Amino acid sequence: MTDKQPEATILVVDDEPSIRELLSASLRFAGFDVLAAADGREALDHQSGAHIDIAVLDIMLPDADGFTILRRLREHDPELPVLFLTARDDVKDKIQGLTVGGDDYITKPFSLEEVVARIRAVLRRTRPSGESAVLRYADLELNEETYDVSRAGRNVDLSPTEFKLLRYLMINSERVVSKMQILDHVWDYDWEGEISIVESYISYLRRKIDSPDALGITDPAKAKAIVPLIHTKRGIGYVLRGTR
């Protein structure tokens, strides 16, 4: 593996040490740079010393509520995206959180994968319009807006499902993901068929981005697979790596 630039810098603000540490570790593992704070004052201190792309903000804090902290964070960065995280499950709290300018809202207990997915969704919605929508890994490029894909400068024609699969692998590049994780994210949690569909689509994708024909070479030995099969303690998984 090689060092990669963080996908974004996230400020995590939660006064519960276990939640704060779990979130921070999980987000770093997902490819983000993380600044952690136990209260509003510490959050504002972090903001004064670093650029923050998005804040994950608990509403119940010891020195001020999250709504107040949001307003103070926005005084320094009016465009700062914020995802509220709270144990409250009251509709009024959700409405208030969105009314004061929150971009999304997650109620505890939560799924770490859901938090990561929602953070990425907020970042996509709120990033400057001139920012690139292209995901890159080695010689592979995927444009989220035009749905164009290329490898080594050669266009790759993918079906909508193949595109979603490749995008998920690129977002999680160099991280082993299981069949169930792929099934949940690419087939939107509603697939009722066989899990073998994942293997089939991985095979389709390999033929289009890993085969000698796709790479325009005649010697199969020179084809560098970018989506190898990985055997882990939890079973078979997939990981986007191998050409860096």
Secondary structure by P-SEA (a helix, b strand, c coil): cccccccbbbbbbcccaaaaaaaaaaaaaabbbbbbbccaaaaaaaaacccccccccccccccccaaaaaaaaaaacccbbbbbbcccccaaaaaaaaaacccccccccccaaaaaaaaaaaaaaccccccccccccccbbbbccccccccccbbbbbcaaaaaaaaaaaaaccccccaaaaaaaccccccccccaaaaaaaaaaaaaccccccccccccccccccbbbbbccccccccccccc
